[in-house]
């Protein structure tokens, strides 16, 4: 079991509550839980984290390790940020040791990780029976005693399959066009601001920072460079290539197989662009490994802004246990390959989530759509209400939301108002429906200027004029881009009640979540159409058959 960023050592998974990196994942997802169910469980910390540099604090209960005391032991160690050649390889070496000692079975090796650990979990699933060498080449995975090994099941939670998309979304992925899963850095996206800066600020305390170690990830230096550099600069291309080649699963050259995967992502997990991460992995494997077994869990859990309701974790965790039991023990049960188990956000924050909604694939989960359009031209130059942008930020806004609404932004009512320099589109809800998936937009754009972006937000406006947040998305414009574009928001699970109004807001920036464009620009939007995916089937009225991308 692999911890997230800030999970300093194996103790993260030893308690009943699961990982200490971001809070409780649930009492049914911990080292103790799996050990009681007949598994040998290994917990570890990554290179440059916790005790990985040596014994200065070994044998104590301390989990927050002062970095300065480890200086001599860490001289040749760096932090590698889910590098396939080091972090994934370390897990494989340790599993091989357990096999050689007779503790683990070579045909029954499973892996699960949260957040940063999910990056490595998915890398291991796609590496399958191979290791990645320091020179980037692949080799067969064998234990130290020479036993051939492979991963038999992988369960990433709060999952990240595409780090590049998580830190710089460009809006080119379309869930209905599988080949777009690889378009995460062409062009480079709108670089996020608050999340990378927060990770870099925590680095001196959270990891051993040694950029001189071979192939180490310079978290502080690379973050500072990315925030300051021009998107089309040569240094940015090199940094994106490094991330794409070694620090994520999507884009990896595949071998003879892919381990079965159960992937958990949150609709409102805005550190990583929510459910889009899961759908992107599914589409990538549709192209590269169409026989791969992948099932999804989509609900309101994960990094902020997710609500992380305790009651939501139990069914997800039990499904995860059944998944491992099926693939590692050979027992019946677990989610069907290709299935999706989804829940919706609800208010108040203490209310149970809606669902489960279970289907074989997104087309079955969302047979209908709610569509509306506007041909009128609107020019976008502004960022909307800055106070709303701050409260909807997963880093800056977390404390504010915790005070106001139990850490669930969908339970905080804002005042709907149109701001100068934004484009707004609305339609009344004439029939209650449940959205589960990624809203799709098509529009004509005429851009004046370089390095621009369009940021979208989806709102539910009540009859009293208050609005609740549903989802957002970003499209990175090329220089002076003109033409028709199709793109998607990051996804949501939400029920729109009859009598409310759907409101879409287009902005030219979303600060502090993303850095603003480096120079002024304007984009005129016309012939706008949006489709919200509906779990409710076409009814001859407001709910129609999907047409964008189907």
URPEUR-V648689 format. One record per pair of residues at least 6 apart in sequence whose ideal C-beta (glycine too) atoms are under 7 Angstrom apart, sorted by the first residue. I is the first residue (numbers start at 1). J is the second residue. If there is no record, write none. Layout:
I/J  I/J
This chain:
1/13  1/31  1/41  1/43  1/112  1/113  2/44  2/111  2/113  2/117  2/120  2/121  3/12  3/13  3/19  3/21  3/45  3/114  3/117  4/19  4/21  4/22  4/114  4/115  4/116  4/117  5/21  5/115  5/116  5/199  5/206  6/21  6/202  6/206  7/19  7/20  7/21  8/45  8/49  8/50  8/63  8/64  8/65  9/45  9/50  9/51  9/63  10/43  10/44  10/45  11/63  12/19  12/20  12/21  12/43  13/19  13/30  13/31  13/43  14/31  14/32  14/43  15/30  16/27  16/30  16/32  17/24  17/27  17/30  18/24  18/25  18/26  18/29  18/30  19/25  19/114  21/114  21/115  22/115  22/303  23/308  25/114  25/157  25/313  26/313  26/314  26/317  27/33  28/314  28/317  28/318  28/321  29/313  29/317  29/320  31/41  31/43  34/41  35/41  37/321  40/98  40/103  40/104  42/94  42/98  44/94  45/51  45/52  46/52  46/87  47/77  47/78  47/79  47/80  47/86  47/87  47/90  48/74  48/77  48/78  48/79  48/80  48/207  48/208  48/210  49/79  49/207  50/65  51/57  51/58  52/77  53/70  53/73  53/74  53/77  53/208  54/70  54/73  56/69  56/70  56/73  57/65  67/204  67/205  67/208  70/208  74/208  74/210  76/213  77/208  77/210  77/213  78/210  78/211  78/213  78/216  79/207  79/208  79/209  79/216  79/217  79/219  80/86  80/87  80/216  80/217  81/217  81/219  81/247  82/116  82/119  82/120  82/123  82/247  83/215  83/217  83/246  83/247  84/123  84/127  84/132  84/246  85/132  85/133  85/134  85/215  85/246  87/120  88/120  88/123  88/124  88/127  88/132  89/131  89/132  91/111  91/120  91/124  92/131  92/141  95/104  95/109  95/149  96/143  96/144  96/149  97/144  98/104  99/106  99/143  99/147  99/149  100/143  100/144  100/145  100/147  106/147  106/149  107/152  108/152  108/328  109/149  109/151  109/152  110/152  110/153  110/154  110/324  110/327  110/328  111/121  111/124  111/151  111/154  112/121  112/155  112/156  112/157  113/120  113/121  113/156  114/157  114/158  115/158  115/160  115/303  118/156  118/157  118/158  118/159  118/160  119/160  119/163  119/248  121/154  121/156  122/154  122/156  122/159  122/161  122/249  122/281  123/249  124/151  124/154  125/151  125/154  125/258  125/259  125/261  126/249  126/252  126/254  126/258  128/150  128/151  128/255  128/256  128/257  128/258  128/259  129/140  129/141  129/148  129/149  129/150  129/255  129/256  129/257  130/138  130/139  130/140  130/141  130/255  131/139  131/141  132/138  133/139  134/215  138/255  140/148  141/149  141/150  142/148  142/149  143/149  151/259  152/259  152/327  152/328  153/259  153/260  153/323  153/324  153/327  153/328  154/259  154/261  155/262  155/320  155/323  155/324  156/263  156/264  157/264  158/264  158/266  158/269  158/302  158/303  159/263  159/264  159/265  159/277  159/278  160/166  160/272  160/277  161/248  161/249  161/250  161/277  161/280  161/281  162/184  162/248  162/250  162/277  162/280  163/243  163/247  163/248  164/184  164/185  164/240  164/243  164/244  164/248  165/173  165/184  165/273  165/280  166/271  166/272  166/273  167/191  167/192  167/196  168/188  168/189  168/190  168/191  168/192  169/189  169/190  169/273  169/474  170/184  170/187  170/188  170/189  170/476  171/473  171/474  171/475  171/476  171/487  172/180  172/183  173/180  173/181  173/183  173/276  173/280  174/180  174/486  174/488  174/549  175/279  175/283  175/362  175/438  175/488  176/549  176/550  177/549  178/283  178/286  178/287  179/287  181/250  181/280  181/283  181/284  181/287  182/251  182/284  184/244  185/240  185/244  187/476  187/478  188/231  188/236  188/240  189/474  189/476  190/453  190/474  190/476  190/514  191/226  191/227  191/514  191/515  192/513  192/514  193/227  193/511  193/512  193/513  193/514  193/515  194/393  194/395  194/396  194/512  194/513  195/271  195/394  195/395  196/223  196/226  197/223  197/227  198/395  199/219  200/219  200/220  200/223  203/209  203/219  203/220  207/219  209/219  209/220  210/216  211/218  211/221  222/239  225/235  225/239  226/236  226/239  227/515  229/235  229/236  230/518  231/451  244/251  249/281  250/280  250/281  250/284  254/288  254/289  258/285  258/289  258/292  260/293  260/327  261/293  261/294  262/295  262/297  262/320  262/323  262/335  263/278  263/281  263/294  263/296  263/297  264/297  264/301  264/316  265/274  265/275  265/277  265/278  265/298  265/302  266/274  266/299  266/300  266/301  266/302  266/306  267/274  267/275  267/298  267/299  267/300  267/345  267/471  267/491  267/492  267/493  268/274  268/300  268/305  268/306  268/345  269/302  269/303  269/306  270/304  270/305  270/394  270/513  271/303  271/304  271/394  272/303  273/490  274/490  274/491  275/298  275/490  275/491  276/438  276/490  276/491  278/296  278/298  279/362  279/438  281/294  282/294  282/296  285/292  285/294  293/337  294/337  294/338  295/335  295/336  295/337  295/338  295/339  296/340  297/316  297/319  297/341  298/340  298/342  298/493  299/312  299/316  299/342  299/343  299/353  299/493  300/306  300/307  300/309  300/312  300/343  300/345  300/353  300/493  301/308  301/312  301/313  303/394  304/394  304/398  305/394  305/409  307/345  307/349  307/407  307/408  309/353  311/352  312/343  312/353  315/356  319/335  319/341  322/333  322/334  323/334  323/335  325/331  325/333  325/334  326/332  326/333  326/334  335/341  336/360  338/360  338/361  339/358  339/360  340/359  340/361  340/362  340/365  341/356  341/358  342/355  342/356  342/357  342/365  342/436  342/493  343/353  343/354  343/355  343/356  343/493  344/353  344/354  344/355  344/434  344/493  344/494  344/495  345/353  345/410  345/493  345/494  346/352  346/353  346/354  347/410  347/411  348/411  349/405  349/406  349/408  349/411  354/495  357/365  357/436  357/535  359/365  362/437  365/436  365/437  365/535  366/436  366/437  366/533  366/534  366/535  367/537  368/534  368/536  368/537  368/538  368/543  368/544  368/545  369/531  369/532  369/533  369/534  369/544  369/546  370/433  370/532  370/534  370/542  370/543  371/529  371/530  371/531  371/544  372/427  372/530  373/528  373/529  374/425  374/528  375/526  375/527  376/526  377/524  377/525  377/526  378/423  378/525  379/522  379/524  380/421  380/422  380/423  380/454  380/506  380/507  380/508  380/523  380/525  381/421  381/508  381/522  382/419  382/420  382/421  382/422  382/507  382/508  383/389  383/507  383/508  383/509  383/510  383/511  384/419  384/422  384/505  384/507  385/419  388/414  389/510  389/511  389/512  390/396  390/397  390/512  391/397  391/400  391/401  392/409  392/469  393/512  393/513  396/512  401/407  401/409  401/412  404/412  405/411  405/412  409/469  410/468  410/469  413/466  413/467  413/468  414/466  414/467  415/465  415/466  416/459  416/461  416/465  416/467  416/503  418/424  421/508  422/505  422/506  422/507  423/506  423/525  424/503  424/505  425/504  425/528  425/530  426/501  426/502  426/503  427/501  427/502  428/501  429/496  429/497  429/498  429/499  429/500  429/501  429/502  430/498  430/541  430/542  431/498  431/539  431/541  431/542  431/543  432/495  432/496  432/497  432/498  433/496  433/534  433/536  433/543  434/495  434/534  434/535  434/536  435/492  435/493  435/494  435/496  435/532  435/533  435/534  436/493  436/533  436/535  437/491  437/533  438/488  438/489  438/490  438/491  438/533  439/458  439/471  439/488  439/489  439/530  439/531  439/532  439/533  440/486  440/488  440/530  440/531  440/548  440/549  441/456  441/487  441/529  441/530  442/484  442/486  442/529  442/548  443/485  443/525  443/527  443/528  444/483  444/484  444/526  444/527  445/481  445/482  445/483  445/485  445/523  445/525  446/482  446/523  446/524  447/477  447/480  447/481  447/482  447/521  447/523  448/480  448/521  448/522  449/480  449/519  449/520  449/521  449/522  450/479  450/519  450/521  451/517  451/518  451/519  452/477  452/508  452/517  452/521  452/523  453/474  453/475  453/476  453/477  453/517  454/475  454/477  454/506  454/523  455/472  455/474  455/507  455/509  455/510  456/472  456/473  456/489  456/504  456/505  456/506  457/469  457/472  457/505  458/470  458/471  458/489  458/492  458/504  459/467  459/468  459/469  459/470  459/503  459/505  460/467  460/468  460/470  460/494  460/496  460/500  460/502  461/467  461/500  461/501  461/503  462/500  463/499  467/503  470/492  470/494  471/489  471/490  471/491  471/492  472/489  472/490  473/487  473/488  473/489  473/490  474/510  474/514  475/485  475/487  477/523  486/548  496/502  504/530  506/525  508/523  509/516  509/517  529/548  531/546  531/548  534/543  536/543  537/543  538/544  538/545
